[in-house]
């Protein structure tokens, strides 16, 4: 804040404050996600473990999975699960990355907006409901955000470390491919500056600045990952096209509506972000400003391009825009002079007390501006706990499912049914990769049941199939005929319950022929 004299706090005080911020972020995430009895892993996270296993086995992926491969998650989640054998370890790891994001956002904001900006950024990151929900599924946004923040810190240090910043952006790209927009923009700016220097006979960008483009190695690494996994180097581009066939297309206007709705909900944060952009421009921090532009307007333009290609766009894809606004808003907040706070700070003689005042002011503002504040949001809590309930149900049903599957001869044979036969196991669609990993099955032996196709003729589901049905994950009444507690003849089949807990709404059944 302009006009507030503040003695530089000691290194120990600063490190202590960052440690408290890290612990607060992790505690908030643990409260919301509660990964204690069961780990919270979403479809894409579990699919990453399958991708790792196939790469290690030297086998091509045996069936299509609607999860775009993310090489960073393939390696990290695959190693963690294969070493520890527990989904909770993945969830805990992502929560730790989320805590680091809060700290790194605070450090970056402090460089351009002071202590109050650091507090604002840290608390606003904790308050981001979209980020918390992504962490709750162990998805990739936190990893990509951490890589981008690390790059920003490396570039904005007194002696910029461009090569390491490029590595950080490359890793972020291997988590969320749209981060390549930042690298592409950096390449365009460097080439433009070099060309202008040649034309005007003035110095161009330093040779060291070009080292940031090391991050573009992520592109061939993505191609290599996909080629080893499937034999198709462009498989990651192919996945969203195929997965979008049965999903609604919102079009470019729909994307504009989504982005506009997000910015309206963020309200004053957007205004503060504009101030932050002005601050960065006046300080000639072009690298940070361009990075935020790539993750904000750049991602919005990219989503419009996807919609134009008739590729499904989820509201989750807006998360980078949300986080870019938060970081820019924190820098903008640090530049604003609040007369009452300035006057209060000047009346405080003790540097520790003055530091505390600014920290509290920034933290309170960060919490208020990020409303609804995620740790206090009933919506976020219900979303994360709903996912947790489904994971607990799956954990409870797993022994019965495993026993039933083990009784089917040849069920683990590779590569599973390829002649049109139905898989051995139906589970809620979002649990498909997880059960394939748990049971050691080819993905072709595990499928989600299409409610519209369910019937009692013995064709779908088929005789001999095992079905895990969870009311929470499959509320459609088409599944009601599976909710039995004794062998029940229905049409041409007998639904034989192998295990059930009606109070929790979960059943494990086998489809037998009616005699």
C-alpha positions as CSV (number, residue, x, y, z in Angstrom):
1,X,0.0,0.0,0.0
2,X,1.4,3.3,-1.0
3,X,2.2,5.5,2.0
4,X,2.5,2.7,4.5
5,X,6.1,2.4,5.8
6,X,6.8,-1.2,6.8
7,X,10.0,-2.6,8.1
8,X,11.0,-5.7,6.2
9,X,10.0,-8.7,8.4
10,X,12.7,-11.1,9.3
11,X,13.3,-14.2,7.2
12,X,12.0,-16.4,10.1
13,X,8.8,-14.4,10.4
14,X,8.2,-14.7,6.6
15,X,8.9,-18.4,6.5
16,X,6.6,-18.9,9.5
17,X,3.8,-17.0,7.8
18,X,4.1,-19.1,4.7
19,X,4.2,-22.3,6.7
20,X,1.0,-21.3,8.5
21,X,-0.6,-20.5,5.1
22,X,0.4,-23.9,3.8
23,X,-1.0,-25.7,6.8
24,X,-4.2,-23.6,6.6
25,X,-4.7,-24.5,3.0
26,X,-4.1,-28.2,3.6
27,X,-6.4,-28.2,6.6
28,X,-9.2,-26.5,4.7
29,X,-8.8,-29.1,1.9
30,X,-8.8,-32.0,4.3
31,X,-11.9,-30.7,6.0
32,X,-13.8,-30.4,2.7
33,X,-12.4,-33.5,1.0
34,X,-11.9,-35.8,4.0
35,X,-9.7,-38.4,2.3
36,X,-9.3,-40.6,5.4
37,X,-11.5,-43.7,5.0
38,X,-11.4,-43.5,1.2
39,X,-9.3,-41.5,-1.3
40,X,-11.0,-39.1,-3.6
41,X,-9.9,-39.8,-7.1
42,X,-11.9,-38.8,-10.2
43,X,-12.2,-40.6,-13.5
44,X,-9.1,-38.9,-15.1
45,X,-6.9,-39.5,-12.1
46,X,-7.7,-43.3,-12.0
47,X,-7.3,-43.5,-15.8
48,X,-3.7,-42.1,-15.4
49,X,-2.8,-45.1,-13.3
50,X,-4.1,-47.4,-16.1
51,X,-2.0,-45.4,-18.6
52,X,1.1,-45.9,-16.4
53,X,0.5,-49.6,-16.1
54,X,0.1,-50.1,-19.8
55,X,3.3,-48.1,-20.5
56,X,5.2,-50.1,-18.0
57,X,3.8,-53.4,-19.3
58,X,4.7,-52.3,-22.9
59,X,1.2,-52.8,-24.0
60,X,-1.1,-50.5,-26.1
61,X,-4.2,-49.4,-24.3
62,X,-6.8,-52.1,-25.0
63,X,-9.9,-49.9,-25.0
64,X,-11.0,-46.3,-25.3
65,X,-11.1,-44.2,-22.1
66,X,-12.7,-40.8,-22.2
67,X,-9.9,-39.2,-20.3
68,X,-7.3,-37.2,-22.2
69,X,-3.8,-38.5,-21.2
70,X,-1.8,-36.2,-19.1
71,X,1.8,-37.4,-19.0
72,X,2.7,-35.7,-15.7
73,X,-0.2,-37.4,-13.9
74,X,0.6,-40.7,-15.7
75,X,4.0,-40.8,-14.1
76,X,3.2,-39.3,-10.7
77,X,-0.1,-41.1,-10.0
78,X,1.1,-44.3,-11.5
79,X,4.2,-44.4,-9.3
80,X,2.4,-43.4,-6.2
81,X,-0.4,-46.0,-6.6
82,X,2.0,-48.8,-7.6
83,X,4.3,-48.1,-4.7
84,X,1.7,-47.4,-2.0
85,X,-1.4,-49.2,-3.4
86,X,-3.8,-46.7,-1.9
87,X,-5.9,-44.0,-3.6
88,X,-5.7,-41.9,-0.5
89,X,-2.0,-41.3,-1.1
90,X,-2.8,-39.6,-4.4
91,X,-5.4,-37.4,-2.7
92,X,-3.1,-36.4,0.0
93,X,-0.4,-35.5,-2.5
94,X,-2.7,-33.3,-4.5
95,X,-3.8,-31.5,-1.3
96,X,-0.1,-30.8,-0.6
97,X,0.3,-29.3,-4.1
98,X,-2.8,-27.2,-3.4
99,X,-1.1,-25.9,-0.2
100,X,2.0,-25.1,-2.2
101,X,-0.1,-23.2,-4.7
102,X,-1.5,-20.9,-2.0
103,X,2.1,-20.2,-0.8
104,X,3.6,-19.6,-4.2
105,X,0.7,-17.3,-5.2
106,X,1.3,-15.3,-2.0
107,X,5.1,-15.1,-2.7
108,X,4.5,-13.9,-6.3
109,X,1.9,-11.3,-5.2
110,X,4.2,-10.0,-2.5
111,X,6.8,-9.1,-5.0
112,X,4.5,-6.7,-6.8
113,X,2.0,-5.7,-4.1
114,X,3.6,-6.1,-0.7
115,X,2.5,-8.1,2.4
116,X,-1.1,-7.3,2.0
117,X,-1.2,-8.6,-1.5
118,X,0.5,-11.8,-0.3
119,X,-2.2,-12.4,2.3
120,X,-4.9,-11.6,-0.2
121,X,-3.5,-14.0,-2.8
122,X,-3.0,-16.9,-0.3
123,X,-6.5,-16.6,1.2
124,X,-8.2,-16.1,-2.2
125,X,-6.6,-19.3,-3.5
126,X,-7.8,-21.2,-0.5
127,X,-11.2,-19.7,-1.2
128,X,-11.4,-20.8,-4.8
129,X,-14.3,-23.3,-4.9
130,X,-13.4,-24.4,-8.4
131,X,-9.8,-25.2,-7.4
132,X,-10.9,-27.1,-4.3
133,X,-13.4,-29.2,-6.3
134,X,-10.7,-30.0,-8.8
135,X,-8.4,-31.0,-6.0
136,X,-11.2,-33.1,-4.5
137,X,-11.1,-35.2,-7.7
138,X,-7.2,-35.3,-7.8
139,X,-7.4,-33.7,-11.2
140,X,-4.7,-31.6,-12.9
141,X,-5.4,-28.0,-12.3
142,X,-3.4,-27.7,-9.1
143,X,-0.4,-29.3,-10.8
144,X,-0.6,-26.9,-13.7
145,X,-1.2,-23.9,-11.5
146,X,1.8,-24.8,-9.4
147,X,4.0,-25.1,-12.5
148,X,2.8,-21.7,-13.7
149,X,3.4,-20.0,-10.4
150,X,6.9,-21.6,-10.1
151,X,7.7,-20.2,-13.6
152,X,6.4,-16.7,-12.5
153,X,8.6,-16.8,-9.4
154,X,11.7,-17.9,-11.4
155,X,11.2,-15.2,-14.1
156,X,10.5,-12.4,-11.6
157,X,13.5,-13.2,-9.4
158,X,16.4,-10.6,-9.3
159,X,18.3,-12.8,-11.6
160,X,15.7,-14.5,-13.9
161,X,16.1,-18.2,-14.3
162,X,14.6,-18.7,-17.7
163,X,15.6,-22.3,-18.3
164,X,14.1,-23.5,-15.0
165,X,11.0,-21.4,-15.8
166,X,10.7,-23.2,-19.1
167,X,11.0,-26.5,-17.3
168,X,8.2,-25.5,-14.9
169,X,6.0,-24.4,-17.7
170,X,6.8,-27.6,-19.6
171,X,5.7,-29.7,-16.6
172,X,2.6,-27.6,-16.3
173,X,1.8,-28.3,-19.9
174,X,2.2,-32.0,-19.3
175,X,-0.6,-31.7,-16.7
176,X,-2.9,-29.3,-18.6
177,X,-2.0,-28.9,-22.3
178,X,-3.6,-25.4,-22.6
179,X,-0.6,-24.1,-20.6
180,X,1.3,-24.4,-24.0
181,X,-0.5,-21.2,-24.8
182,X,1.8,-19.3,-22.4
183,X,4.8,-20.9,-24.1
184,X,3.4,-20.1,-27.6
185,X,2.9,-16.5,-26.6
186,X,6.4,-16.3,-25.2
187,X,7.8,-17.6,-28.4
188,X,5.8,-15.1,-30.5
189,X,6.9,-12.2,-28.3
190,X,10.6,-13.3,-28.4
191,X,10.5,-13.7,-32.2
192,X,8.7,-10.3,-32.5
193,X,11.2,-8.6,-30.3
194,X,14.2,-10.1,-32.1
195,X,12.7,-9.1,-35.5
196,X,12.0,-5.6,-34.3
197,X,15.6,-5.3,-33.0
198,X,17.0,-6.5,-36.3
199,X,14.8,-4.0,-38.1
200,X,15.6,-1.0,-35.9
201,X,19.2,-2.0,-35.1
202,X,18.5,-2.1,-31.4
203,X,19.2,-4.9,-28.9
204,X,16.7,-7.7,-28.9
205,X,15.9,-10.2,-26.1
206,X,18.8,-11.6,-24.2
207,X,20.0,-15.0,-25.2
208,X,19.1,-16.4,-21.8
209,X,15.5,-15.3,-22.3
210,X,15.1,-17.8,-25.2
211,X,15.8,-20.7,-22.7
212,X,12.2,-20.4,-21.5
213,X,11.2,-22.2,-24.8
214,X,12.7,-25.3,-23.3
215,X,9.1,-25.8,-22.1
216,X,8.0,-26.5,-25.6
217,X,9.7,-29.9,-25.3
218,X,6.4,-30.9,-23.5
219,X,4.8,-31.1,-27.0
220,X,7.0,-33.9,-28.3
221,X,6.9,-35.6,-24.9
222,X,3.1,-35.6,-25.1
223,X,3.3,-37.1,-28.6
224,X,5.8,-39.7,-27.4
225,X,3.6,-40.6,-24.4
226,X,0.5,-41.1,-26.6
227,X,2.4,-43.1,-29.3
228,X,3.8,-45.5,-26.7
229,X,0.4,-45.8,-25.1
230,X,-1.7,-46.3,-28.2
231,X,0.4,-46.2,-31.3
232,X,-1.2,-42.8,-32.2
233,X,0.9,-39.8,-31.4
234,X,-2.2,-37.6,-31.7
235,X,-4.4,-39.7,-29.4
236,X,-4.8,-36.8,-26.9
237,X,-6.3,-34.7,-29.6
238,X,-8.5,-37.6,-30.7
239,X,-10.0,-38.3,-27.2
240,X,-12.1,-35.1,-26.8
241,X,-13.4,-35.3,-30.3
242,X,-14.7,-38.9,-29.8
243,X,-15.9,-38.1,-26.2
244,X,-17.9,-35.1,-27.5
245,X,-20.0,-37.0,-29.9
246,X,-22.8,-37.8,-27.3
247,X,-22.3,-34.6,-25.3
248,X,-24.0,-31.2,-25.8
249,X,-22.3,-28.6,-28.0
250,X,-22.6,-25.1,-26.6
251,X,-21.0,-23.3,-29.5
252,X,-18.9,-20.1,-29.4
253,X,-21.8,-18.1,-27.9
254,X,-22.2,-20.7,-25.2
255,X,-18.5,-20.3,-24.3
256,X,-18.9,-16.5,-24.2
257,X,-21.8,-17.0,-21.9
258,X,-19.8,-19.3,-19.6
259,X,-16.9,-16.9,-19.4
260,X,-19.1,-13.9,-19.0
261,X,-21.0,-15.7,-16.2
262,X,-17.7,-16.5,-14.4
263,X,-16.5,-12.9,-14.6
264,X,-19.8,-11.6,-13.3
265,X,-19.7,-14.0,-10.4
266,X,-16.1,-12.9,-9.6
267,X,-17.3,-9.3,-9.5
268,X,-14.9,-7.0,-7.9
269,X,-12.0,-9.5,-8.3
270,X,-12.1,-8.7,-12.0
271,X,-11.8,-5.0,-11.4
272,X,-8.9,-5.6,-9.0
273,X,-7.3,-7.8,-11.7
274,X,-7.5,-4.9,-14.2
275,X,-5.6,-2.8,-11.6
276,X,-3.1,-5.6,-11.2
277,X,-2.5,-5.7,-15.0
278,X,-1.9,-1.9,-15.0
279,X,0.6,-2.4,-12.1
280,X,2.5,-5.1,-14.0
281,X,2.5,-3.0,-17.2
282,X,3.9,0.1,-15.4
283,X,6.6,-2.0,-13.8
284,X,7.4,-3.5,-17.2
285,X,6.8,-7.0,-15.8
286,X,5.8,-8.2,-19.3
287,X,6.6,-11.9,-18.7
288,X,4.2,-12.1,-15.8
289,X,1.6,-10.0,-17.5
290,X,1.7,-12.1,-20.7
291,X,1.5,-15.3,-18.7
292,X,-1.6,-14.1,-16.9
293,X,-3.0,-13.0,-20.3
294,X,-2.4,-16.5,-21.7
295,X,-4.2,-18.2,-18.9
296,X,-7.0,-15.7,-18.9
297,X,-8.1,-14.3,-22.3
298,X,-5.9,-16.9,-24.0
299,X,-7.8,-19.8,-22.4
300,X,-11.1,-18.2,-23.1
301,X,-10.1,-17.9,-26.8
302,X,-8.9,-21.5,-26.8
303,X,-12.3,-22.7,-25.4
304,X,-14.1,-20.7,-28.1
305,X,-11.9,-22.5,-30.7
306,X,-12.8,-25.9,-29.1
307,X,-16.5,-25.0,-29.2
308,X,-16.2,-24.0,-32.9
309,X,-14.8,-27.4,-33.6
310,X,-17.9,-28.9,-31.8
311,X,-15.8,-30.2,-28.9
312,X,-17.5,-30.4,-25.5
313,X,-16.5,-27.6,-23.2
314,X,-17.1,-28.2,-19.5
315,X,-17.3,-25.4,-16.9
316,X,-14.2,-27.0,-15.3
317,X,-12.2,-25.8,-18.2
318,X,-12.6,-22.2,-17.0
319,X,-10.5,-22.9,-13.9
320,X,-7.3,-21.3,-15.4
321,X,-9.2,-18.1,-16.0
322,X,-10.4,-18.1,-12.4
323,X,-6.9,-18.5,-11.0
324,X,-5.3,-15.9,-13.3
325,X,-7.9,-13.4,-12.2
326,X,-7.1,-14.2,-8.5
327,X,-3.3,-13.6,-8.9
328,X,-3.8,-10.4,-10.9
329,X,-6.4,-9.2,-8.4
330,X,-4.0,-9.7,-5.5
331,X,-1.4,-7.6,-7.2
332,X,-4.1,-5.0,-7.8
333,X,-5.2,-5.0,-4.2
334,X,-1.6,-4.3,-3.1
335,X,-1.6,-1.2,-5.2
336,X,-4.8,0.3,-3.7
337,X,-4.5,2.9,-1.0
338,X,-7.2,2.6,1.6
339,X,-7.1,5.8,3.7
340,X,-8.5,4.3,6.9
341,X,-6.0,1.5,6.8
342,X,-3.1,3.8,6.0
343,X,-4.0,6.0,9.0
344,X,-4.3,3.0,11.3
345,X,-1.0,1.6,10.2
346,X,0.8,4.9,10.8
347,X,-0.5,5.1,14.3
348,X,1.1,1.7,15.1
349,X,4.7,2.0,16.1
350,X,5.6,-1.7,16.4
351,X,6.6,-3.2,13.1
352,X,5.2,-6.6,14.1
353,X,1.8,-5.1,14.9
354,X,1.9,-3.1,11.7
355,X,2.7,-6.3,9.8
356,X,-0.1,-8.1,11.5
357,X,-2.6,-5.4,10.5
358,X,-1.6,-5.6,6.9
359,X,-1.8,-9.4,6.9
360,X,-5.2,-9.4,8.5
361,X,-6.5,-6.7,6.1
362,X,-5.2,-8.6,3.1
363,X,-6.5,-11.9,4.3
364,X,-10.0,-10.5,5.1
365,X,-10.2,-8.8,1.7
366,X,-9.0,-12.0,0.0
367,X,-11.7,-14.0,1.8
368,X,-14.5,-11.5,1.1
369,X,-13.6,-10.9,-2.5
370,X,-13.5,-14.6,-3.2
371,X,-17.0,-15.2,-1.9
372,X,-18.4,-17.7,-1.7
373,X,-15.3,-18.7,0.3
374,X,-14.8,-22.4,-0.4
375,X,-14.2,-23.6,3.2
376,X,-17.4,-22.0,4.3
377,X,-19.4,-22.8,1.1
378,X,-22.2,-25.4,1.6
379,X,-22.2,-26.0,-2.1
380,X,-18.5,-26.9,-2.2
381,X,-18.9,-29.1,0.9
382,X,-21.8,-31.0,-0.6
383,X,-20.0,-31.5,-3.9
384,X,-16.8,-32.9,-2.3
385,X,-18.6,-35.0,0.3
386,X,-20.9,-36.4,-2.4
387,X,-17.9,-37.6,-4.2
388,X,-16.5,-39.0,-1.0
389,X,-19.7,-40.9,-0.3
390,X,-19.5,-42.6,-3.8
391,X,-15.8,-43.5,-3.1
392,X,-16.8,-45.0,0.3
393,X,-19.6,-47.0,-1.4
394,X,-17.1,-48.4,-3.9
395,X,-14.7,-49.3,-1.2
396,X,-17.5,-51.2,0.7
397,X,-18.6,-53.1,-2.4
398,X,-15.2,-53.9,-3.7
399,X,-14.7,-57.3,-1.8
400,X,-18.0,-58.7,-3.1
401,X,-17.2,-57.5,-6.6
402,X,-13.7,-59.0,-6.5
403,X,-15.1,-62.4,-5.3
404,X,-17.7,-62.4,-8.1
405,X,-15.2,-61.4,-10.8
406,X,-12.6,-64.0,-9.6
407,X,-15.2,-66.7,-10.2
408,X,-15.4,-65.9,-13.9
409,X,-13.0,-68.0,-16.0
410,X,-10.6,-66.0,-18.2
411,X,-11.9,-62.6,-17.0
412,X,-8.3,-61.2,-16.8
413,X,-7.2,-62.5,-20.2
414,X,-5.8,-59.9,-22.4
415,X,-7.1,-57.8,-24.1
416,X,-10.7,-58.7,-23.0
417,X,-13.8,-59.0,-25.2
418,X,-13.2,-57.6,-28.7
419,X,-16.0,-59.4,-30.5
420,X,-19.0,-57.3,-29.4
421,X,-19.6,-59.3,-26.2
422,X,-20.5,-57.2,-23.1
423,X,-17.8,-56.7,-20.4
424,X,-17.9,-58.9,-17.3
425,X,-18.6,-55.9,-15.0
426,X,-20.9,-52.9,-15.0
427,X,-20.1,-50.1,-12.5
428,X,-21.1,-46.4,-12.3
429,X,-19.3,-44.9,-15.3
430,X,-17.1,-42.5,-13.3
431,X,-15.7,-45.5,-11.4
432,X,-14.8,-47.5,-14.4
433,X,-11.0,-46.9,-14.5
434,X,-10.8,-47.3,-10.7
435,X,-12.4,-50.7,-10.7
436,X,-10.2,-51.8,-13.6
437,X,-7.1,-50.9,-11.6
438,X,-8.4,-52.5,-8.4
439,X,-9.4,-55.7,-10.0
440,X,-6.5,-56.0,-12.5
441,X,-8.9,-56.2,-15.4
442,X,-8.5,-55.0,-19.0
443,X,-10.6,-51.8,-19.3
444,X,-12.6,-53.7,-21.9
445,X,-14.0,-55.9,-19.1
446,X,-15.4,-52.9,-17.1
447,X,-18.1,-50.5,-18.4
448,X,-20.7,-48.1,-17.2
449,X,-24.2,-49.2,-17.9
450,X,-26.3,-47.1,-20.3
451,X,-29.6,-46.6,-18.5
452,X,-31.6,-46.3,-21.7
453,X,-30.5,-49.7,-22.9
454,X,-31.2,-51.6,-19.6
455,X,-33.8,-54.4,-19.9
456,X,-34.6,-57.9,-18.7
457,X,-34.3,-59.9,-21.9
458,X,-30.8,-61.1,-21.0
459,X,-29.2,-59.1,-23.7
460,X,-28.3,-55.9,-21.7
461,X,-27.3,-56.7,-19.0
462,X,-26.1,-60.1,-20.3
463,X,-26.3,-63.4,-18.5
464,X,-23.3,-63.9,-16.2
465,X,-22.5,-60.2,-15.8
466,X,-21.7,-58.7,-12.4
467,X,-23.2,-55.3,-11.7
468,X,-22.3,-52.8,-8.9
469,X,-25.1,-50.3,-8.6
470,X,-24.9,-47.2,-6.5
471,X,-28.0,-45.0,-6.1
472,X,-25.9,-41.9,-5.5
473,X,-24.0,-42.3,-8.7
474,X,-26.9,-43.8,-10.7
475,X,-30.2,-42.2,-9.6
476,X,-32.0,-43.1,-12.8
477,X,-35.1,-45.3,-12.1
478,X,-34.0,-47.6,-14.9
479,X,-31.7,-49.2,-12.4
480,X,-34.5,-50.0,-9.9
481,X,-34.9,-53.6,-11.0
482,X,-31.3,-54.3,-9.6
483,X,-32.3,-53.2,-6.1
484,X,-33.3,-56.6,-4.7
485,X,-32.3,-58.5,-1.6
486,X,-33.2,-62.0,-2.7
487,X,-32.9,-63.8,-6.1
488,X,-35.6,-62.2,-8.2
489,X,-36.9,-63.5,-11.5
490,X,-37.6,-60.5,-13.9
491,X,-38.4,-61.2,-17.5
492,X,-35.8,-63.6,-18.9
493,X,-33.3,-63.1,-16.2
494,X,-32.8,-63.7,-12.4
495,X,-31.2,-60.8,-10.5
496,X,-29.1,-62.5,-7.9
497,X,-27.9,-60.2,-5.1
498,X,-24.3,-61.1,-4.0
499,X,-24.0,-58.3,-1.5
500,X,-26.1,-55.2,-0.7
501,X,-26.6,-52.4,1.7
502,X,-30.0,-50.9,1.0
503,X,-29.6,-48.3,3.7
504,X,-26.7,-46.8,1.7
505,X,-28.3,-47.6,-1.7
506,X,-25.6,-50.0,-3.0
507,X,-26.0,-53.4,-4.5
508,X,-23.7,-56.0,-6.1
509,X,-25.7,-58.4,-8.3
510,X,-25.1,-61.2,-10.8
511,X,-27.4,-61.7,-13.8
512,X,-28.5,-65.4,-14.1
513,X,-30.7,-67.0,-16.6
514,X,-34.3,-67.7,-15.8
515,X,-34.9,-71.4,-15.9
